[in-house]
Amino acid sequence: MMALKSPHIRWIFGVFLCFISSSIMAADEPSLAERGETAKERSLTIEQEQLKKAREASSLHAEQEEKLLSKAEPSDWESQQYEKAQQHFEARESREEKYLREAKEAASKERKMPKPIKD
């Protein structure tokens, strides 16, 4: 202990301890290249996770779209009702055409007006 009381030896011992502690601290922290590698690896894993999530969302969306399209397909009853409605519409249209044709024929005929009766 007597040797540590000299100011020069204290200073040398302090510098020695600083070098040892800085080398120990430097060993704990990764170098800049190591940090870059870990960041690159982390970004790649994050990208892969995001791609996986996007694929899952896309497949889920496709399944939901398929379900909606299958529900949208008309059933037999719906198609029969549509056909009946179409037939009624065509029948009504043909009746209207018939009435219009008859009205045109009637309008084109020359009619004689009866002479008024004179008293």
C-alpha positions in Angstrom: 0.0 0.0 0.0 2.9 2.2 0.5 3.6 2.2 -3.2 0.2 3.7 -4.1 0.8 6.8 -2.1 3.2 8.2 -4.6 1.4 10.6 -7.0 3.0 9.3 -10.2 2.2 5.7 -9.4 -1.4 6.7 -8.6 -1.7 8.4 -11.9 -0.2 5.4 -13.8 -2.5 3.0 -11.9 -5.5 5.2 -12.7 -4.6 5.3 -16.4 -4.1 1.6 -16.3 -7.6 1.1 -14.8 -9.2 3.4 -17.3 -7.6 1.4 -20.2 -8.8 -1.9 -18.7 -12.3 -0.7 -18.0 -12.6 0.9 -21.5 -11.4 -2.4 -23.1 -13.9 -4.3 -21.0 -16.7 -1.9 -22.0 -15.7 -2.1 -25.7 -15.9 -5.8 -25.6 -19.5 -5.6 -24.3 -20.7 -3.2 -27.1 -20.8 -4.6 -30.7 -18.8 -2.9 -33.4 -20.4 -0.7 -36.1 -20.2 -3.6 -38.6 -21.8 -6.0 -36.1 -24.6 -3.5 -35.5 -25.1 -3.1 -39.2 -25.4 -6.9 -39.6 -27.9 -7.3 -36.8 -29.9 -4.4 -38.2 -29.9 -6.0 -41.7 -30.9 -9.4 -40.2 -33.7 -7.7 -38.2 -35.0 -5.8 -41.2 -35.0 -9.0 -43.3 -37.0 -10.9 -40.6 -39.5 -8.0 -40.3 -39.9 -8.0 -44.1 -40.5 -11.7 -44.1 -43.1 -11.3 -41.3 -44.9 -8.5 -43.2 -44.9 -10.6 -46.4 -46.4 -13.5 -44.5 -49.1 -11.3 -43.0 -49.9 -9.9 -46.4 -50.2 -13.4 -47.9 -52.5 -14.5 -45.1 -54.7 -11.3 -45.5 -54.8 -11.9 -49.2 -55.9 -15.5 -48.9 -58.5 -14.5 -46.3 -59.8 -11.8 -48.6 -60.0 -14.3 -51.5 -62.0 -16.8 -49.3 -64.4 -14.1 -48.2 -64.8 -12.9 -51.8 -65.5 -16.5 -52.9 -68.2 -16.9 -50.2 -69.9 -13.7 -51.3 -69.8 -14.7 -54.9 -71.3 -18.1 -54.1 -74.1 -16.4 -52.2 -74.7 -14.0 -55.1 -75.3 -16.9 -57.6 -79.0 -17.2 -58.2 -80.7 -20.3 -56.8 -83.2 -22.3 -58.9 -86.1 -20.5 -57.3 -84.7 -17.1 -58.0 -84.0 -18.0 -61.6 -87.6 -19.4 -62.0 -89.0 -16.2 -60.6 -86.9 -14.1 -62.9 -88.1 -16.1 -65.9 -91.7 -15.7 -64.9 -91.3 -12.0 -64.5 -89.6 -11.8 -67.9 -92.6 -13.7 -69.5 -95.1 -11.4 -67.8 -93.2 -8.4 -69.1 -93.1 -9.8 -72.6 -96.8 -10.6 -72.5 -97.6 -7.1 -71.3 -95.4 -5.6 -74.0 -97.1 -7.7 -76.7 -100.6 -6.6 -75.4 -99.5 -3.0 -75.6 -98.2 -3.5 -79.1 -101.5 -5.1 -80.1 -103.5 -2.2 -78.6 -101.3 0.4 -80.4 -101.6 -1.5 -83.7 -105.4 -1.6 -83.4 -105.5 2.1 -82.5 -103.4 2.9 -85.5 -105.7 0.8 -87.8 -108.7 2.5 -86.3 -107.3 5.9 -86.8 -106.3 5.2 -90.4 -109.8 4.0 -91.4 -112.0 6.6 -93.0 -115.2 7.0 -91.1 -118.4 8.4 -92.3 -120.1 10.7 -89.8 -123.8 10.1 -89.7 -125.8 13.0 -90.9 -127.7 14.8 -88.3 -131.4 14.1 -88.2 -133.4 17.1 -89.1 -136.7 17.5 -87.6 
